[in-house]
Amino acid sequence: MKSISILVVFVFISLHSYSQTFNPFYSDIVENTSENNLLNDLNTYTGFGIKEVGTTALTNAENWIVNRYQTLGYSDVQLQSFTYASGTSNNIIVTKTGTVYPNTYIIIDGHYDSITGVGANDNGSGTVLLLELARLLKDVETEYSIKFIHFSGEEDGLVGSSYYVNNTVIPQDMDIRLVFNIDEVGGLAGTNNDTIVCERDLSSPFSNNAASDTFTNSLATLIELYSTLNTEISYAYASDYIPFENNGEVITGLFEKNETPYAHTINDVISNMDVPYLTQVTKGALGATLEFALAYETLSLETSNAFNNQISISPNPFSKELYINFKQPLKNNIEFKLIDMHGKDIYNDVLTEQRQILSIDNLATAQYLAVFKSNNQRYIKTLIVE
């Protein structure tokens, strides 16, 4: 939407200001981003016409988005129906379950409705970016769960996202690590599109602002690590992250630097966008999502068996002390954490020795996940406390 005219103060971000470092594993995934995919999806999206709530065009776009996720292999694809003055529509909610924190979510969202015109930039750009991220993340393991959400009714006043917060997030007391909003990131044809705006929370309630600032600073760094773009930081307004922000969730977002004058008009078409710019935004957003969701390299059966043969964990079940032995001296430190089945961290340590005894008292009788992290790899084993 982004139709509010306000004075914006920008803060320039240095690539070296924050702790994120370039991750070759992430980069290999990012480099598979396809400009042709984005353009083909934009052509399909705009071809449906003006996608206002209550129209066949919006229903056709909805069916196409759902089919795309199903074709990619996603099985948890849900439609959330809501009705208001303009008619009945659906939010599209797709869940990719995390391996370590399955009940804690990174939400990456964008609206798929348009008003007056076909909405190539507002928000076909966000719609196709989500689809490309979903394609590239499908077979990548992440510690945190990811929800790709395509909201409807945004152009009528954030109706779909408000409905989702009030009827899903609040009743379920959903554990959300971050809401990452994508709205109008297609750039403006004929201009120098070399910068993306990263948006942080500066409004009430203020309890979530510091965390939003941290994630947004990280987002700016990650965008510069995994794309050719520069970054600026501004503040969040007038898009689907606002209902989450009002509920106290941590938010961030992306918005184009050179704001199109064609939003909400018949001239919001692909020829007035910059598709190579959208491709770079997609790369940066993908690199950030990999970091925020804690993606890692899946061990092959051979590697997993080798890791299993190299490590001994005893006793299992255990009560107070856990003995961890490696068959060979450690070349690198290994991060170790113990997590309960609700996704709560119970114990964290760094393993530096070939043989270590960990004293872990006062745990309830239950199953836990022992997670060993070395570079981009994870080894996860179930332990029992009795």
C-alpha positions, 0 to 999 in steps of 0.5 A, a space after each residue: 500500500 504505502 500511500 502515506 506521504 511523510 518525511 523520511 530520515 535515513 541512516 546509512 549502514 556500513 557493511 562492517 557495522 554488525 556481526 554477520 559474516 559472509 556464509 558460503 553455504 548461504 551464498 550458494 543458495 542465493 546465487 540460484 535466484 532466477 531473474 527469469 522466474 521472477 519475470 515469468 511470475 510477474 507476467 502471470 500475476 499481472 495477467 490476471 488483471 485488477 485483483 480487488 477483493 471480490 473479483 475473479 482476478 483475485 481468486 485466479 491469483 489465489 489459485 495460482 499461488 496455491 498451486 505453485 506452492 503445491 507444485 514446489 512440494 509444500 504440503 502445509 498450505 492453508 487458506 484463511 477465509 474472511 469477509 468484510 464490506 468488499 467481499 470474501 477473500 483468503 489469506 494464503 498461509 504456507 508453513 515450512 517446519 523447523 527442525 529445532 524450534 518447530 513452534 517458533 516462526 519467521 513470518 515472511 509476508 506480502 499482499 497479493 491483492 491490487 487496486 485500480 491496476 494490475 499491481 506489478 510493483 504493488 505488490 506483484 514484486 513482493 508476491 513473486 519474491 516470496 514464491 522465489 524464496 519458497 522455491 529456493 528454501 524448500 529443501 533447506 533445513 532451518 532451525 526455526 519454522 518459516 511461514 510464507 503468508 500472502 495476505 489479501 485485503 491489504 489495499 482496503 486497510 490491512 484487512 487480511 493481516 489484521 484478521 490473521 493477527 486477531 484470529 490466529 496469532 492472538 488466540 494461539 499465543 503464537 511464538 513469532 521470532 520475526 515478521 519480515 514484510 515485503 511490499 513494493 520492491 520492484 524499483 522504478 524504470 529509468 532511475 538508478 535503483 541501487 538501494 533498498 530501504 530496510 524498515 524498523 519499528 519506531 512506534 508504540 508499543 515501544 517494548 518491541 522496538 529494540 529487537 526490531 532495530 537489531 533485526 533491521 540492522 542485521 537485515 541491512 548488513 545481510 542485504 549488502 552481503 548477498 546482493 549488490 545493493 546498498 541499504 538505508 534504514 527508515 521506519 515501518 508504516 502502512 503495510 501488513 506488518 503493522 497489525 503484528 507491531 500493534 500486537 507487540 511482535 518484532 517486525 522489519 521490512 523492505 521497501 524500494 528507495 525510488 518510490 514508484 509514482 504508479 502504485 494504485 494506477 493503471 500504469 503499475 505495470 512491469 515496464 515501469 519496474 526494474 526487474 534486475 533490481 527486484 532480483 537483487 532485492 530477492 537475493 538479499 531477502 533470501 540471504 537474510 531469511 537463511 540467517 534469521 531462520 538459522 539454515 544449515 547444511 543437511 548431512 548426507 547419510 555418509 556424513 551423518 554416519 561418520 559424525 555418529 561414529 565420531 561421537 559418543 553420548 552417554 548415558 541415555 537416558 541420563 539424570 544429572 551428568 552427560 558424558 560426551 566423547 569424540 574419537 578424535 581431538 576437535 579441530 574446531 569448537 562445537 556449539 552444543 545446546 539442549 532443547 525441550 520439545 516445546 523449543 525452549 533452550 535448556 542448556 548451552 555450551 561450547 565443546 572444546 575438549 575431546 572428552 567432556 562431562 556436562 552437569 545438567 541438573 533439575 530437568 523434568 523427565 522428558 525427551 530433549 534434543 541435543 544439537 551439535 553445531 559445527 560451521 553450517 552443519 548440525 547433528 541432532 540426537 534425541 536424549 531422555 532425562 529420567 
